[in-house]
Amino acid sequence: MYLKGEMKAKFDEFTYWNHDSIPSKDDPFLSSFHWFAVAEALHKPVKAEDMAAVDAALWKN
């Protein structure tokens, strides 16, 4: 996974408990990385064509 962005702050220390065990799919630390994709989708510019397609789909029903 490649993340692009601007550094706003840095940490001198970082504590992650249970680092010696394999994380589960429900691990909160790993789950937090899913927010990068959510944030990118929320902040991505919306094209006029996309809005028109959604509008047409909503009025079709």
N, CA, C and O atoms as CSV, one atom per row, in Angstrom:
chain,resi,resn,atom,element,x,y,z
A,1,MET,N,N,0.843,-1.161,0.000
A,1,MET,CA,C,0.000,0.000,0.000
A,1,MET,C,C,0.893,1.230,0.000
A,1,MET,O,O,1.805,1.333,0.821
A,2,TYR,N,N,0.647,2.147,-0.894
A,2,TYR,CA,C,1.416,3.384,-0.992
A,2,TYR,C,C,0.521,4.544,-0.608
A,2,TYR,O,O,-0.569,4.708,-1.155
A,3,LEU,N,N,0.979,5.337,0.323
A,3,LEU,CA,C,0.213,6.499,0.752
A,3,LEU,C,C,0.945,7.753,0.322
A,3,LEU,O,O,2.157,7.863,0.507
A,4,LYS,N,N,0.223,8.688,-0.245
A,4,LYS,CA,C,0.828,9.945,-0.622
A,4,LYS,C,C,0.189,11.043,0.204
A,4,LYS,O,O,-0.977,10.952,0.590
A,5,GLY,N,N,0.950,12.061,0.464
A,5,GLY,CA,C,0.383,13.139,1.251
A,5,GLY,C,C,1.460,14.056,1.783
A,5,GLY,O,O,2.634,13.947,1.428
A,6,GLU,N,N,1.043,14.938,2.623
A,6,GLU,CA,C,1.924,15.939,3.197
A,6,GLU,C,C,2.074,15.651,4.683
A,6,GLU,O,O,1.087,15.399,5.374
A,7,MET,N,N,3.317,15.686,5.180
A,7,MET,CA,C,3.549,15.428,6.585
A,7,MET,C,C,3.127,16.656,7.390
A,7,MET,O,O,3.585,17.768,7.126
A,8,LYS,N,N,2.262,16.450,8.361
A,8,LYS,CA,C,1.777,17.547,9.203
A,8,LYS,C,C,2.381,17.481,10.599
A,8,LYS,O,O,2.464,18.497,11.289
A,9,ALA,N,N,2.803,16.294,11.017
A,9,ALA,CA,C,3.372,16.114,12.346
A,9,ALA,C,C,4.210,14.846,12.355
A,9,ALA,O,O,4.165,14.054,11.414
A,10,LYS,N,N,4.973,14.661,13.418
A,10,LYS,CA,C,5.747,13.430,13.548
A,10,LYS,C,C,5.743,13.007,15.008
A,10,LYS,O,O,5.476,13.812,15.900
A,11,PHE,N,N,6.037,11.754,15.238
A,11,PHE,CA,C,6.059,11.188,16.573
A,11,PHE,C,C,7.493,10.874,16.957
A,11,PHE,O,O,8.282,10.414,16.132
A,12,ASP,N,N,7.820,11.126,18.209
A,12,ASP,CA,C,9.112,10.698,18.735
A,12,ASP,C,C,9.034,9.253,19.202
A,12,ASP,O,O,10.024,8.522,19.176
A,13,GLU,N,N,7.839,8.856,19.631
A,13,GLU,CA,C,7.622,7.486,20.100
A,13,GLU,C,C,6.264,6.997,19.616
A,13,GLU,O,O,5.360,7.792,19.357
A,14,PHE,N,N,6.132,5.683,19.498
A,14,PHE,CA,C,4.867,5.071,19.113
A,14,PHE,C,C,4.773,3.745,19.842
A,14,PHE,O,O,5.670,2.910,19.725
A,15,THR,N,N,3.707,3.540,20.589
A,15,THR,CA,C,3.508,2.297,21.328
A,15,THR,C,C,2.391,1.501,20.675
A,15,THR,O,O,1.290,2.011,20.467
A,16,TYR,N,N,2.677,0.263,20.357
A,16,TYR,CA,C,1.668,-0.634,19.801
A,16,TYR,C,C,1.692,-1.918,20.613
A,16,TYR,O,O,2.659,-2.678,20.560
A,17,TRP,N,N,0.632,-2.155,21.359
A,17,TRP,CA,C,0.556,-3.332,22.214
A,17,TRP,C,C,0.314,-4.578,21.375
A,17,TRP,O,O,-0.277,-4.508,20.297
A,18,ASN,N,N,0.766,-5.697,21.869
A,18,ASN,CA,C,0.631,-7.007,21.207
A,18,ASN,C,C,1.379,-7.070,19.886
A,18,ASN,O,O,0.954,-7.767,18.965
A,19,HIS,N,N,2.475,-6.355,19.786
A,19,HIS,CA,C,3.250,-6.369,18.541
A,19,HIS,C,C,3.878,-7.727,18.259
A,19,HIS,O,O,4.313,-7.991,17.138
A,20,ASP,N,N,3.924,-8.575,19.257
A,20,ASP,CA,C,4.536,-9.888,19.080
A,20,ASP,C,C,3.530,-10.965,18.680
A,20,ASP,O,O,3.894,-12.135,18.567
A,21,SER,N,N,2.274,-10.588,18.467
A,21,SER,CA,C,1.275,-11.557,18.025
A,21,SER,C,C,0.723,-11.134,16.664
A,21,SER,O,O,0.748,-9.957,16.304
A,22,ILE,N,N,0.233,-12.106,15.930
A,22,ILE,CA,C,-0.321,-11.831,14.599
A,22,ILE,C,C,-1.670,-11.136,14.772
A,22,ILE,O,O,-2.536,-11.643,15.484
A,23,PRO,N,N,-1.859,-9.978,14.126
A,23,PRO,CA,C,-3.129,-9.263,14.285
A,23,PRO,C,C,-4.274,-9.989,13.578
A,23,PRO,O,O,-4.086,-10.633,12.546
A,24,SER,N,N,-5.455,-9.865,14.163
A,24,SER,CA,C,-6.638,-10.453,13.550
A,24,SER,C,C,-7.210,-9.471,12.539
A,24,SER,O,O,-6.754,-8.332,12.448
A,25,LYS,N,N,-8.199,-9.907,11.787
A,25,LYS,CA,C,-8.833,-9.016,10.806
A,25,LYS,C,C,-9.587,-7.892,11.491
A,25,LYS,O,O,-9.878,-6.877,10.858
A,26,ASP,N,N,-9.913,-8.047,12.779
A,26,ASP,CA,C,-10.637,-7.029,13.536
A,26,ASP,C,C,-9.714,-6.157,14.383
A,26,ASP,O,O,-10.189,-5.396,15.227
A,27,ASP,N,N,-8.424,-6.255,14.173
A,27,ASP,CA,C,-7.468,-5.475,14.957
A,27,ASP,C,C,-7.716,-3.977,14.740
A,27,ASP,O,O,-7.717,-3.521,13.597
A,28,PRO,N,N,-7.926,-3.208,15.805
A,28,PRO,CA,C,-8.231,-1.782,15.651
A,28,PRO,C,C,-7.123,-0.993,14.947
A,28,PRO,O,O,-7.410,-0.077,14.176
A,29,PHE,N,N,-5.883,-1.338,15.204
A,29,PHE,CA,C,-4.779,-0.622,14.566
A,29,PHE,C,C,-4.804,-0.823,13.055
A,29,PHE,O,O,-4.692,0.142,12.299
A,30,LEU,N,N,-4.951,-2.056,12.615
A,30,LEU,CA,C,-4.996,-2.323,11.184
A,30,LEU,C,C,-6.264,-1.765,10.560
A,30,LEU,O,O,-6.242,-1.287,9.426
A,31,SER,N,N,-7.368,-1.823,11.291
A,31,SER,CA,C,-8.622,-1.276,10.772
A,31,SER,C,C,-8.537,0.225,10.538
A,31,SER,O,O,-9.215,0.760,9.660
A,32,SER,N,N,-7.712,0.900,11.315
A,32,SER,CA,C,-7.597,2.353,11.152
A,32,SER,C,C,-7.043,2.723,9.778
A,32,SER,O,O,-7.310,3.820,9.288
A,33,PHE,N,N,-6.292,1.847,9.156
A,33,PHE,CA,C,-5.737,2.141,7.836
A,33,PHE,C,C,-6.806,2.171,6.741
A,33,PHE,O,O,-6.570,2.734,5.671
A,34,HIS,N,N,-7.957,1.585,6.986
A,34,HIS,CA,C,-9.053,1.632,6.020
A,34,HIS,C,C,-9.575,3.056,5.862
A,34,HIS,O,O,-10.166,3.395,4.836
A,35,TRP,N,N,-9.358,3.882,6.870
A,35,TRP,CA,C,-9.825,5.267,6.807
A,35,TRP,C,C,-9.098,6.080,5.755
A,35,TRP,O,O,-9.625,7.090,5.289
A,36,PHE,N,N,-7.898,5.665,5.368
A,36,PHE,CA,C,-7.199,6.384,4.296
A,36,PHE,C,C,-8.004,6.321,2.999
A,36,PHE,O,O,-8.143,7.331,2.309
A,37,ALA,N,N,-8.527,5.162,2.667
A,37,ALA,CA,C,-9.329,5.009,1.450
A,37,ALA,C,C,-10.653,5.773,1.573
A,37,ALA,O,O,-11.118,6.374,0.604
A,38,VAL,N,N,-11.249,5.748,2.751
A,38,VAL,CA,C,-12.503,6.471,2.966
A,38,VAL,C,C,-12.270,7.973,2.822
A,38,VAL,O,O,-13.034,8.660,2.145
A,39,ALA,N,N,-11.213,8.483,3.459
A,39,ALA,CA,C,-10.905,9.910,3.389
A,39,ALA,C,C,-10.600,10.340,1.959
A,39,ALA,O,O,-11.023,11.412,1.525
A,40,GLU,N,N,-9.869,9.507,1.230
A,40,GLU,CA,C,-9.556,9.839,-0.162
A,40,GLU,C,C,-10.834,9.927,-1.001
A,40,GLU,O,O,-10.985,10.836,-1.818
A,41,ALA,N,N,-11.743,8.987,-0.794
A,41,ALA,CA,C,-13.003,8.998,-1.550
A,41,ALA,C,C,-13.850,10.219,-1.193
A,41,ALA,O,O,-14.481,10.814,-2.067
A,42,LEU,N,N,-13.867,10.589,0.070
A,42,LEU,CA,C,-14.674,11.729,0.498
A,42,LEU,C,C,-14.137,13.065,-0.015
A,42,LEU,O,O,-14.903,13.994,-0.275
A,43,HIS,N,N,-12.824,13.150,-0.158
A,43,HIS,CA,C,-12.209,14.414,-0.550
A,43,HIS,C,C,-11.868,14.495,-2.037
A,43,HIS,O,O,-11.313,15.490,-2.502
A,44,LYS,N,N,-12.200,13.456,-2.765
A,44,LYS,CA,C,-11.918,13.431,-4.202
A,44,LYS,C,C,-12.907,14.349,-4.936
A,44,LYS,O,O,-14.104,14.311,-4.652
A,45,PRO,N,N,-12.431,15.155,-5.853
A,45,PRO,CA,C,-13.358,16.022,-6.599
A,45,PRO,C,C,-14.395,15.198,-7.372
A,45,PRO,O,O,-14.093,14.123,-7.890
A,46,VAL,N,N,-15.606,15.722,-7.437
A,46,VAL,CA,C,-16.692,15.054,-8.160
A,46,VAL,C,C,-16.826,15.706,-9.536
A,46,VAL,O,O,-16.918,16.928,-9.650
A,47,LYS,N,N,-16.835,14.879,-10.568
A,47,LYS,CA,C,-16.971,15.382,-11.934
A,47,LYS,C,C,-18.442,15.605,-12.267
A,47,LYS,O,O,-19.320,14.928,-11.733
A,48,ALA,N,N,-18.693,16.548,-13.142
A,48,ALA,CA,C,-20.068,16.846,-13.562
A,48,ALA,C,C,-20.719,15.613,-14.189
A,48,ALA,O,O,-21.915,15.384,-14.010
A,49,GLU,N,N,-19.942,14.827,-14.919
A,49,GLU,CA,C,-20.485,13.620,-15.558
A,49,GLU,C,C,-20.968,12.621,-14.509
A,49,GLU,O,O,-21.993,11.964,-14.689
A,50,ASP,N,N,-20.214,12.515,-13.408
A,50,ASP,CA,C,-20.614,11.601,-12.341
A,50,ASP,C,C,-21.922,12.053,-11.703
A,50,ASP,O,O,-22.803,11.236,-11.435
A,51,MET,N,N,-22.046,13.345,-11.463
A,51,MET,CA,C,-23.274,13.879,-10.882
A,51,MET,C,C,-24.466,13.667,-11.826
A,51,MET,O,O,-25.563,13.331,-11.380
A,52,ALA,N,N,-24.245,13.861,-13.113
A,52,ALA,CA,C,-25.309,13.669,-14.095
A,52,ALA,C,C,-25.750,12.209,-14.138
A,52,ALA,O,O,-26.941,11.921,-14.259
A,53,ALA,N,N,-24.797,11.293,-14.041
A,53,ALA,CA,C,-25.128,9.867,-14.076
A,53,ALA,C,C,-25.944,9.472,-12.847
A,53,ALA,O,O,-26.903,8.707,-12.953
A,54,VAL,N,N,-25.562,9.995,-11.682
A,54,VAL,CA,C,-26.309,9.692,-10.459
A,54,VAL,C,C,-27.707,10.297,-10.540
A,54,VAL,O,O,-28.691,9.649,-10.182
A,55,ASP,N,N,-27.790,11.528,-11.008
A,55,ASP,CA,C,-29.087,12.195,-11.138
A,55,ASP,C,C,-30.007,11.421,-12.083
A,55,ASP,O,O,-31.189,11.233,-11.796
A,56,ALA,N,N,-29.454,10.977,-13.209
A,56,ALA,CA,C,-30.252,10.210,-14.181
A,56,ALA,C,C,-30.709,8.892,-13.570
A,56,ALA,O,O,-31.842,8.467,-13.793
A,57,ALA,N,N,-29.854,8.252,-12.817
A,57,ALA,CA,C,-30.217,6.978,-12.199
A,57,ALA,C,C,-31.326,7.167,-11.161
A,57,ALA,O,O,-32.224,6.333,-11.043
A,58,LEU,N,N,-31.257,8.264,-10.414
A,58,LEU,CA,C,-32.281,8.509,-9.403
A,58,LEU,C,C,-33.633,8.818,-10.026
A,58,LEU,O,O,-34.665,8.401,-9.500
A,59,TRP,N,N,-33.641,9.534,-11.124
A,59,TRP,CA,C,-34.902,9.892,-11.783
A,59,TRP,C,C,-35.465,8.763,-12.631
A,59,TRP,O,O,-36.621,8.816,-13.053
A,60,LYS,N,N,-34.660,7.747,-12.881
A,60,LYS,CA,C,-35.098,6.610,-13.711
A,60,LYS,C,C,-36.175,5.803,-12.990
A,60,LYS,O,O,-37.064,5.237,-13.627
A,61,ASN,N,N,-36.094,5.751,-11.680
A,61,ASN,CA,C,-37.054,4.940,-10.887
A,61,ASN,C,C,-38.281,5.657,-10.677
A,61,ASN,O,O,-39.197,5.139,-10.038
